[in-house]
Amino acid sequence: MTKLGLSEVIDRTLGEHWLHEGISNGWLTILWVAYILSEGDHRKSSVQEWVERHGLTLSRLLEQPLRKDVEANDDRLSILLTHLSDDTKWARLERALWAATVAAYELVETGVRLDSTTVSGYHTRHEDGLMQLGHSKDHRPDLAQVKLMAAAAEPTGQWIACDVVSGEQADDPLYTPLIQRVREIIGRRGVLYTGDCKMAALATRAELVQQGDSYVTSLPMTGAVSQQFDTWVAVAVSGDRVATLIWQEKTLLGAGYEFVRSMTSVIDDRPVTWNERVLVFRSLTLAQNQAAALEERLQKAIADIEKLTPAPGRGKRQHTTEDSLVTAFQQALSRHKVEGLLTITYQKEEESNVQWVGRGRGGPNRETKTVTKVRYVITDVQRNQQAIRAQQDLLGWRILVTNLAEEQMSFSQTVCHYRNAPIMENTFHLLKGRPLGISPLYVRNDDQIRGLTRLLTLALRILTLIQAQIRQSLQRTGETLHGLYDGQPKRTTNQPTTSRLLKAVAHQEVTLTKVVVGQQVQWHLTPVPDLILNILRHLGLSPAAYMKLVDNSG
């Protein structure tokens, strides 16, 4: 964080009160982020105790004294979050931080990937508050949530910018504002922006074209696309269009075709017209997974249908009308989403019994009546193989669109590029897992929720930056690291994660010892292990960070 100049960036953009004393907001941010990354805890209540416990180490690293019971208390941390919650200050901070990151490190940026996630918590909902009920990506629709929209540089996954909005908002309208901020931050156009189907809104694509940028996105199966989808796929299935095989290195991913169409939209009363390539392709892996899911649904549907007509007995409901049985059958198909794929054969069974009319015992002259019980019984469940094959032909297909010319990015390259979605998924996993653990948020007020979320995204940028630099250095030198896996000391890797690196460093247990002999005080530092020296070397950092902790280390 010091090499990145994080404290200077924050001090320059957030500012501080003219009566402010002690360490600056920039250094306070570094302390808090260091606490989060080392302790896996973002609560404010424990930071001050941690700072005091490591007071000597921290004061020598920061090269300034830390005041007892003051520097990282709850009030100061709350004030810092209030500063971070200011949208204007945050926009300036992200712009300055990206410039500092590019200046300090060799970041390869081939494009920008956008996506969103949600962060839920046990918060009381308030009208117009940040924490609202909405579509939960954590599968907790019962909890209030905040939504995080992020943009990251490809291929490293280093975050460029992010927006924090209330949790009930849809994703579609969040793309353009963030893209406009990214454009200001990186200071150039002609950038390739990639996102999922929620980025495919016509207005979003038109804005990118108008500003001279490019896009790759998938079309949602709604509206006109849902009506055209079967036709586009049928052309490929029938062989009317020659399929292009999609290869990634030596692996066959699938096949498909593309065509070009003209698009028009209106922005600020001005028409925007451009040519768009539509890529219709089938992923083999996706088709296999969807086929397996379809077969599972069919088997469950058959099992449920066979249970519709049990043998007569106590508590066994019978279908006494044909309509009742057919309705239950259709409901089972709909429940398992296999409409039209199964048919049944059933028969009508009648059982006649002679009964005495009225109550009492029968006799030779007693009047009788015949009672007939009717039930409908399923005798067989058949698979509609033709319909199933037709359904299977539609599995695994995706529709991508891009305004890039084929000379800029071929059919296979475009599909492979879009499939690189784990860039955002991996960073969201880091944000929600240890050591960041953004959910749940241990703050209540909206400014604190927004500020803490943004603070954790700063910590996330440090994690992804460390990972990217380590991996680039290992790839450049052809080296590997060992000693990162518990119980496997000889196992090596050239693709370590930051979490594993931090855990391995913590296990080295470098110890700083105070030795008092009479009136003389000395400090002793255990030798820095080779693993830590290796990691520092690949990060371009000096071991002096350890050496300056002591006056002597004899």
N, C-alpha and C positions, 0 to 999 in steps of 0.2 A: 504493500500500500504506500510505503514511503517512496519507493522507486517510481511508482505511478504518479506521485505528486497529489494524492487524494486529499490531503489536508489543505494544500494550497487551493485546489479547485473548490472545495467546499467553503473555505473562508472567503474566497473571492465572490462566490455566487450567493451564499446564504447571508453573509454579513453577521454582525452581532451588536448587541446593545452597547452604547457608549460607556456604560458603567461596568461592562463585563470584566471580570477578573479571572485569573487562572488560565488553564489551557483553553485553546480556541475550540470552536465548534468542529473544525476539521480534525483536530487531534482527538476530541471527544468521540467523534464518529469512528475513528480508527480504533480507539480503545473498545468501543462497544462491538464493532465488527469482529475484532480479535477475540473478545469474550464469547461471542456467538459461535465462531468457528472452532474454538478450543473446548467450549463447554457444551455445545449443542443446546443452548437455551437462550431465548430472546427476551425473557422477562426482565423488566427494569429493576425489580426488587433485589436481585442478586448481584448486579454489576458492581456496586460500590464495595461490597465485601470482597469480591474477586480482585478489584483494583488494589485494595489495601493489602490483601494477602500476597500479591505480586508487586508491591509498590516499588521495591528496589529495581527489579528487572524492567518494569515498565518505564520508570523515570529515566533509566539509563538508555533505553531504546528511544524514548522520546527526546532525550537530552534536555529535560526540563523537570523541575520538581513538581510533585503532585500533592496538593493540599489534602490533609486528612479529613474525612467525612464530608467533603465538598465536591470534588471534581466530577464524580459520577453518581451523585445522589439522584433520587427520583425526580426532583424539581428540574434539575438541569437536563436530564434525559427527556423529560416531557417538553421542555422548551425546544430542544433539538428536533423532536418529532413535529412540533408545530411549525418550525421553519421548513422542514422537509415536506409538509403538507401543502405549502404554498405553491400553486400551479406555475406561477411566473418564475419563482426561484428554482423550482424543479426543472423547468424547461431549460433555463440557463445552465444549471448544474449538468444535465445530461449532455448538452452541447459541448461544454468545456471538458467534461470527463472523456467523451469520445475523442476529442482532439488530443488530450493528454495521452490516451491509450495508444492512439495511432503514432504519436510522436515517440513514445517510450518503447513500443514493441512492433515487431514486423507482423502485422496482421494481414492475412490474405483475404480479401473480401471479393467474392465472385457474385454476390447478390444478397438479397434480404429475404428472410423467411418470417412470416407473420402467423400468429395463432393466439388463442386466448385460453384461459383456465379460470376456475373459480376457487375461492378459499372460503370455507364455511366455518362457523363458530356458534357458540351457544349465547348469542346476543338477542336482546329484545329488539324487535323491529319497531322503527319509528317512521312516521310519514316523512318522505323526502330524505331519509337517512341512507347511508352507504350500505348497510346490512339489510338485504331484502331477500325474499324468497324468489327463486327462479330456477331455470333448468340447471341442475347440478351436475358438473362433470366429475364430482366425487361420489355420485350416487347417494347423496343425502338431501333429497328435496325437502325434507322436514326441517332443515336448518337454514337460518338466514346466511347469506353469503355476500361476498364482494367479488367483482369480476376484474381480472387482470388481463389487459391486452398488451402483447409484447412483440417487438421486432428484433430479430437477431441477425448478425452477419453470417453468411455462409462462407466457408464450410465449418468455421470454428464454433459457431453457436454463441459467440460473444454478443450480449445484449447491447443494442444501440439505444433503444428507448422503450418506455412502457407507460401505459395509462391505467389508472385505477378508477373504476366507475362502480356504480351501484349494481347489485347482483341480479336485478330483474331485467336488465337491458339485453337486447338481442345483439348478436355479434356483428351482423351485416353493416350497420352504420358506424361501427367503431374503426373500420379499416382506413377509410380515407383520412380522417383527422390524424391518425398515427403515421400514415405514409407521408403526409405533408410535413409533420415534425421531423421524420427521418430525413426527408429531402433537405431540410434546413440544416440538420446536424451534420450530415456527410458532405453537404455543400456541392452536390453535383447531380446531374440527371443522366438519363440513359441507363438506369439501374434496373436489374431484373428483380421483380417482386413476386414471391411465390406464397400461395396460401391455399387453404382448402375451399370447399364449395361455398362457404359463407363469404369469401372474398370475390365471388363470381357475380355479384350484383352488377348490372349493366352500368350504373352510374360510377361504380368504383373502377371498372375497366376503362370506361370512357375518360375518366380523370387522369388515369395513368397514361393513356395514349396522348391526351392533350398536352401533358407535361413532358412528353418525349421519353417516357419510361416504358418498360416491358413487363409482361406478366405471364405467369403460368398458373392456372387454377383449374379445378374440376367443376363441372356443372352439377347442380343439385337436381335430383329426380323429381322436379316439381314443374308446374305450369306447362309451357310449350315443350320443354325437354322431355317430360314424361310421355307426351303424345308422340314425339319424334323418336324416342329411344328404341322402341321395337323395330321401327323401320330401318334405323341406322344399323342395328345389330343383324337384322334379317339379311341385309345386303352382304354382310361379311359371312354369315352362316351359309348362305346359298352359294357363295363363291363368285358372286357378281363383281366383287371388288377383290383385287389381288392383295393378299395379306403380307405385311412386312413383319418379319420375325424381330423380336426385341431381345437383345443379348446384353448382359452385364458381365463383362469379362468373358468367362466360358460358360456362364449359366444362362439357360434359356428362360426368360421371364414370361413370355407370352407372344402375342401377335395381334395385329390390327391394321387399320388403314387410316388415312386422313383425307380431308377435303377442305377447301377454302370457301368462306362465305363473307359477304360484305355486311358490316355492322354500322349502325347509325344511332347516335344519341344526341341529346341537347344539353349543353352546359352553359349557363348564363345566357340563354336565348340564342346561343350559337351552335349550329350543328357540328358534330364531330363524327367523321366517317373514317373507317379503317377496314383493312382485310384481316380476318381472323381465321387461323387454322383450327379445325376441329379434329381431335385425335380420338378415334374410336378403337379401343384396344381391350384385349382380354388378358387378365393376369391368371396364369396357371395356378399359382398358389391360392389366390382368392377364389377361383372357380372350384378347386378341390375342397377348400374349407367350407364354401357355401353348399357344395354338393353333399358333403358329410352332414352338415346341419339340416339340409332338406331331408336326407334319409332318416335322420334321428326324429324329425318331426313326423314323418310318415309312419314310422314304427309306433310312436306314441299315439298318433291318431288312430291307427288300427287297433291298438290295445284298448283305447277308450271306446271305440265303436263296438267292439266285441262285448263290452260290458253293458251295452245299452239294453240287451234282452237276456237277462239272467233266467235261470230255471225258476219255475214258480216256487214260492216259499214265503215264510213269514218275513215281512219287511222288504221283499223283493218287488220293486215297482215294475209293473208291466205296461206296455204300450197297447192300449185297446183300440186305437184308431191308426190308420195309415198315416194321416197327417202328423200325428204326434211323433211317430217314429222318424219320419222324414225330417221333421223340424229338428229333432235331437241330433240326427246324423249331420245336418248342415251346420248346426252349432259346433259340433266336434271338429268339422273341417275348418270352420272359421277360427276356432280357438287355437288350432295348430298351424294355421296359415297354409293349408294344403287344399284350398277350394279347387274343385274340378279334377283332382288327381286320384281320387278314390271313388269307386262305386260299390253299391251293396246289392245283394240278392236277398230278398226276404219273402216269407210266406205267411199266410193267415192260418192260424190254428184255432179250432173250435172244440170245446168240450161241453157236452150236454149232460145234464143231470135232472132226474125226475124228483120233484119235491112235493110234499103235501101242501095243500092250500090251507093257510091259517095255522094257528098254534095248536099244540097238543099232539097226542099220539095218533098214528094213522090207523086205519081200519079198512075192511073190504069195501065199504061203501064211501070211503073218504075221497074227496076230489083231489086230483093231482095236477101239477103243471110241470112243463119242461123248461129248465133254465139253461141257457147257452152262454158260456163264457168265451170271449174272443180275445186273442192276443196276437200281435205281429212279432215274428221271430226272424232275426237276421241269420241267414244260412251260410253266407259267404261274403268276404270283403275282397274286392279285386282292385289291383293297381291299374290305373289308366296309363299304360306304358307310353302311348303316343303323347299324351299330355305331359307326362313326366319328362320325356326326352325334350319336348319343346321348352319346358321350364328350365331344364338343365342347360339348354343352349343359351339361355339368357343370363346364366350365372357367370360371375367374374368379370363382367364388362364394366368399364369406366369410360367417362367422357372428359377429356382435357381440352382446354382452349388456351391459345397463346397468340400474341400478335408478333412473335418473333418469326422471321423468315426461315425457311427450311435450311438455307445456307448458314444461318447463325446457329441453329440448333436442330439437328435431325430428329426424325420421329423417335428413334430409340433413345437418343440423348435426352429428349424432352421427358419421356416417360421415366427414365432412370433418375433424372433430376427431381421430378415431382415425388418419386418414391423415397427421397431423402428426408422424409418427414420426421424421423426420430431426432433430428437436431433440436426441435422445440420440445418434443416429448421428454427428451433426456434432461433438458434444463428445468422443465416443470417438475420432473421427478426429483432433481436436486433441491428445488425450492421447497417441496413438500416433505422430503425425507431429511434424515440427519446429515449434517448438523444444523441446517437452517430451520426445518420444522415449522413452516409458516402457519400451519393450522394445528390447533386453534390459536387465534390472536388474543393475547392477554391484555388487551386494552379495550376501552368502551366508546369513548368519544370519537366522532368521525375524523377530526383532525389527527388524532392519535392513531386510528386505524390506517388512514392514508399514509401518515408519516412512517409508521412502523413497516408497512408493506414496502414502501420505497426504500427504507433502510435495508431490509432483507434482500431487495433486488441489487443493492450495492454489494452486499456480501456475496450474492450469487455471481456477480460479474468478476469478483476476485477468484472465486472457485473455478469458473470456466476459463479465466485467463491463465491461472496456474496450470490447469490441465492442458490447455492448448500449447503453452510454451514448453512444457515438459515433453509432450508428444512430438512437437516439431523438432526439438533438439535431439531427441532419441532417434528420430527418423533421419535427421541430417547426419548424425555421427555414426549411425548403424549400431548403436549400443542398446543394451537392455538393462533394466533394474531388477535386482533380486532382493529378497528379504521383506517383501510387501505382504506376503500371505502367511497367516498364522498356521503353524504346523508344517509349512512347506518352504523352508529356508532357501532351497535351491531353485525354486520355481521363478522363472523370469518373465518379464513382459516389456513391451515397448508401447503399450497403450494403457498406462495406469490412470485410474480416476483420482481426482483430488481427495476425495474422502479416504481412499485407501492410503494415499501419501501422508495425509495428516495423521491417520491412525498409526502408521508405521513410525513416523517421527516421534509421536507421543510415547510409543513403546520404548524408544531409545533411552528415555529418562536421563537426560543431561542434567547434572546436579550442580547447583551453586551453593557453596558452603562458606559460612562466616567463621573465621578462626580468630579467637581473641587470646593473645599471649601477653599477659601483663597489660601494659598501656597500648600495645600494638594490635591493630586490627588488620587482618588480611582476608582476602577472598580467594577461594579455590574453585575452579571450574573443571569438571571432569572432561577428558578429551572428547572432542566432537566426533561422533562415530562416522565411519566412511559413508554410510548410507545418507546421512544428512549432508555431508560435504558433496556427495554426488548430486543430490537433489538441488542444492544451492547452485552448483556449477551449471546444471541444465537450465536453471531459472535465471542465470546471469547475475546472481547475487554473491556477495562476498561473505566469507565466514567472520568478517569483522563484527557483524551483528552480535555474534556470541562473545568474541574476544573483548569487546568494550564493556561487558558486564562486570569485569574484574580489573582491579589495578595490577594484579599479578596472578598468574595461574600456575605457580611453581608447585 
